[in-house]
Amino acid sequence: MRTVVKLGGNVLGDAGVLDALGTNSEGDTVVVHGGGSHITRRLEAEGTPVRFHEGRRVTTPAVLETVHEVLCGTVQPRLVRDLRRRGVLAAGVAEARLLSDGTAARIGVLTAHRVAEPALGEVGRVTAVDTARLERLLATGWTPVVAPVAASPSAELINVNADDAALAIATELR
């Protein structure tokens, strides 16, 4: 049986939580991480307004760039390192990398479509999970660590709520 664990930004550095993952992860766990507090701190440091609409982060193109940098370039590598220090064979799965032309290279496991709420901007809901890629990692003993940044079918980056990403992965992996 597969297990999907979602770690929110407030527990990412919690030694007890990470120790528990190190003790209980036997190649059958997928970790999905958030990082909202880290994103907020970075945006505030940059002087970018932080806005929410109905509990979701408003993600302008500039905010999306910061979201991607923080989740895929800071939070995820740190979490992978911390898990490896605890004996977990962790592999970061970066959902999308921004290419020079502004599109996303499909190297992750989440596909999403923008939500119908224009006020949210570059925010979407997961519509597909590449379970084959996750299963290949799991079958060889790796623990995938998934950042909640997705690519649209047209290769655009989309910010996805980490809780929603974890639910989609858990539903598809079974």
Long-range contacts (C-beta under 8 A, 24 or more apart in sequence): 1-28, 2-28, 2-29, 2-30, 2-138, 2-170, 2-173, 2-174, 3-28, 3-29, 3-30, 4-29, 4-30, 4-31, 4-32, 4-166, 4-169, 4-170, 4-173, 5-29, 5-30, 5-31, 5-32, 5-166, 6-31, 6-32, 6-33, 6-34, 6-162, 6-163, 6-165, 6-166, 7-31, 7-32, 7-33, 7-34, 7-79, 8-33, 8-34, 8-36, 8-162, 9-33, 9-34, 9-35, 9-36, 9-37, 9-38, 9-39, 9-75, 10-37, 12-38, 12-75, 12-78, 12-79, 13-82, 18-82, 18-83, 18-86, 19-86, 21-83, 21-86, 21-88, 22-83, 22-86, 22-87, 22-88, 23-86, 25-83, 25-88, 25-143, 27-89, 27-138, 27-139, 27-140, 27-141, 27-142, 27-143, 28-138, 29-143, 30-134, 30-138, 30-143, 30-144, 30-146, 30-169, 30-173, 31-79, 31-83, 31-90, 31-143, 31-144, 31-145, 31-146, 32-146, 32-148, 32-162, 32-165, 32-166, 32-169, 33-71, 33-75, 33-76, 33-79, 33-145, 33-146, 33-147, 33-148, 33-162, 34-148, 34-162, 34-163, 35-70, 35-71, 35-74, 35-75, 35-147, 35-162, 36-162, 38-70, 38-71, 38-74, 38-75, 39-66, 39-67, 39-70, 39-71, 42-66, 42-69, 42-70, 53-117, 53-119, 53-120, 54-117, 56-120, 56-123, 56-161, 57-120, 57-123, 57-159, 58-119, 58-120, 58-121, 58-123, 59-120, 59-121, 59-122, 59-123, 59-159, 60-121, 60-122, 61-121, 61-122, 63-121, 63-122, 63-159, 64-121, 64-122, 64-157, 64-159, 65-98, 67-149, 67-159, 68-96, 68-98, 68-149, 68-157, 71-147, 71-148, 71-149, 72-97, 72-147, 72-149, 75-147, 76-145, 76-147, 79-145, 80-145, 83-143, 83-145, 88-143, 89-141, 89-142, 89-143, 90-142, 90-143, 90-145, 91-137, 91-142, 91-143, 91-144, 91-145, 92-145, 92-147, 93-133, 93-134, 93-137, 93-144, 93-145, 93-146, 93-147, 94-147, 94-149, 95-146, 95-147, 95-148, 95-149, 95-150, 95-151, 95-160, 96-149, 96-150, 96-151, 96-157, 98-157, 103-154, 103-155, 103-156, 104-151, 104-152, 104-155, 104-156, 104-157, 105-151, 105-155, 106-151, 106-155, 108-146, 108-147, 108-149, 108-150, 108-151, 109-133, 109-134, 109-144, 109-146, 109-169, 110-146, 110-148, 110-149, 110-150, 110-151, 110-160, 110-165, 110-168, 110-169, 111-150, 111-151, 111-152, 111-153, 112-150, 112-151, 112-152, 112-158, 112-160, 113-152, 113-153, 113-158, 114-152, 114-158, 122-156, 122-157, 122-158, 122-159, 123-158, 123-159, 123-160, 123-161, 124-150, 124-152, 124-158, 124-159, 124-160, 125-160, 125-164, 126-150, 126-160, 126-164, 126-165, 126-168, 129-168, 129-169, 129-172, 129-173, 131-172, 131-173, 134-169, 134-173, 135-173
